[in-house]
């Protein structure tokens, strides 16, 4: 267990170094590792904290260095990760379809996954889905945490699977293509290589920024509504 926690800490702290070492030690198994991470982040609604955007950027940068040329390079890994993202969202959708309605009704017999859900994150994803509709499946791919919960909300909201699947595939292609492509074309610029950790942190911050902005706006909206309600109540009295 201690070894696992140590490896997890190294993984989050230095993605390029960790993946480089993994490739040297395990070769093509890096494909299985990356597939599993993307699948778990998108498919298991209780694990929204995995570093999807920064991981994809790092994968693109490593592919540009030739680290994965032996197994097909950037095209092979990108295709595999698109499949992982599509399958993950599909699993998440069906979880939402099965237990989602009971979760939103607040029922207690929803099993481990239902009890482990972060209700605040779930409500935020629900609001995101209500605002953007089917496009939320695509847009949500680019927003950490939201991308893990939106497929669940789509399943719970009885969105037809054929419609969801179309958005799912398009969203996965765009997400993997943009993030991996950015790493491939910009990850090996000398300044980026020297400041790779700062760049990765910047990607995480930019990714989370929409959630922070939405949170501030919603907080101000609720405060304004509360003040307005208080003013109306005072006037009636």
N, C-alpha and C positions, 0 to 999 in steps of 0.2 A: 504493500500500500504506500509506504514511504517513497519507494522508487517511482511509483506512478505519479505521486504528487510532485516529486522533483521534476520529472519529465514534463508534466503539465505546466509547471512554472516556467521552465526553459522554453516551452512551446510559445507561451503567450509573451514572454519577454523578448525573444529573438527568433522570429519566424524564419528569416532566411537562413540563419545559422542552424536552427533545428532541422529544417527541411534538407539543407545541404548534407548534414551529418546523416540524416535518415537515408538519403539517396546513396551515400557512400556505403552505408552498412547493410541496407536492405534492397537497394536497386529498384526494380519495377514495383515492389510492394508499396512505394510511395503513392502509386495510383490508387491502391485500395484504401490507404489512409485518407487521402484527400476526398475520395468518393464518400467514405464513411462520415467525415466531418460535415460535408455539405448536406448529405442526406439527413443526418441527425439534426442539424440546425434547422432545416426546413421541414422535416417530417415529424419530429418529436416536439410537441408544443410546450413541453416543460423544460426545454433546453434552448432558450433564445439567446444565450450569452456568448455563443461561439463566434469567433472573429471572421465572419464570411467575407466582407469587402476587403479587409487588409490581407486575408489569406489569398484571395484571388489575385490581388495586385502582386503579391510575393511570388505566386506560382508563375504569373506572366513574366516577371523579371528573371526568375530562374530558367524558364524556358528560353528566354532570349539569350542567356549565357550559354545555352547548349546543354544544360544539365539533363534535359529530358529527350535529347535528339535520338538516343538509342531506341526509344519506345514510341516514336512518332511525333515528338515535339509538342508545340503549342496547340496544333490542331487536334491531336489525339486527346490531350488532357482536357482541352476545352469541351470537346464533344462528350467525353466521359462525365464531366462535371455538369453539363446541361442535363444529361440523363439523370444524374443524382438529384439535381434540383427539381426536375419534373416528377420523379418518383416520390421524393420527399413531400412535395406539396400535395400530391395525390393521396398519400397515406394520411396526411394531416387533414385533408378535406373529408375523408371517410371517417376519421376519428370525430370530427366535428358533426358529421351527419348522424353518427351513432349516439354520442353522449352530449353533443352541444346543446340541444334543446333543454335537456335536464339541468345542465350547468347554468344556463341563463334563467331557468325557473327557480334556481336555488335549491334543487332537490339534493338530499344527502346521499342517495344510493347511486353515485356516479363513478365509483371505483377510484383507484389510486390516481390516475391521470387527472380526473376531474377535481379531486381534492388538492392536487399539487399545482393546479393552475394559479397563476398570479392574476387575481381578479382585476386589478387596476390596469395591467397590460391588456387583458382581454377586453375590457371596456373601451380602452383607447383604440384598439384595433377595430372594434365594432363601430366606433364613431368614424374612424378612417374609412371603413367600408361603406357606411351610410353616406358619407360625403362624396366618395368617388365611384361608387357602384362597382361594376365589373372591372373598371380600370384600376381599382385598388389592388387587384391581384398582380398587375404589372408594376404599378408605382411602388407598392409595398415591398417589392424585391429589393429596392434600393434603400430601405429604411430598417436598420437593425431593430430587433424585437418585433416590430410591426410585421415584418415579413414572415415571422414564425407563427403569428397569431391570425393573420388575415385568411389563410386557407381554412383554418378551423372555423372561423366566423362564416366563411362562404358555405361550408358544409352545413353548419348549424342553421343558416338562413335559407336552406333549400334552394340554393342556386343550382340550376341543372348542371350535371357533370360535363356534358358536351360543351357547354358555354365556358365553364370553369377551365376545362382542359385546354381550350384554345388560348385563353388568357395565360394559363399556366406555362404552356410551351413558349409563347412569345416572351413572357416575362423572364423565363430562365435563359433564353437565348440572349436577350438584351443585357441582363445582369452579368452573366458569365462573360459575354463578349466585351462589354464596356470595361469591367474591372480587370479582367485578364489582359485585354488589349492595352489598357493604360499601363499596366506593369510591363508588358512586352515592349512597348515603344518608348516608355519614359523611365522604367525602373533601372536602367543601366547608364543613364546620364550621370556623369561624374559627380555632380553636386548631389543628386538623389542618392547615389551609392554611399557617399560620405555621410549623408544625413538620413539614412534609410529608416531608422527607428522613429525619428521625428516625423518623417513623411507618413509612415504607417499610423502614428498617433493622430496626425492631421486628417487622414482618411476617416478614422473612427470618429473624430470630432465633427467633421463635415457630415458624416452619415447620421449622427445623432442629432445634429442641429435642427432638422425639421421637427423632431419630437419636442425638443426644448422650446422652440418658437410656438408650436401648437399648444404646449402646456401653459406658457405665459399668456397667450391670447385667451385661452379658455378660462384661466384663472381670473383675468381682468373682466371677461365677459360675465362670469358668475358674480363677481364683486359688484359690477355695474347693475346687474339684474337684482341683486339683493338690496342695493341702495335704492333702486327705483321702486321696488316692492315696499321698502320701508317708508319712502316718501309718500306713496299712495295710501299706505295704512295710516300715516300721520294726518294726511289731509282728510280722510274719512272721519277720523276721530274729532 
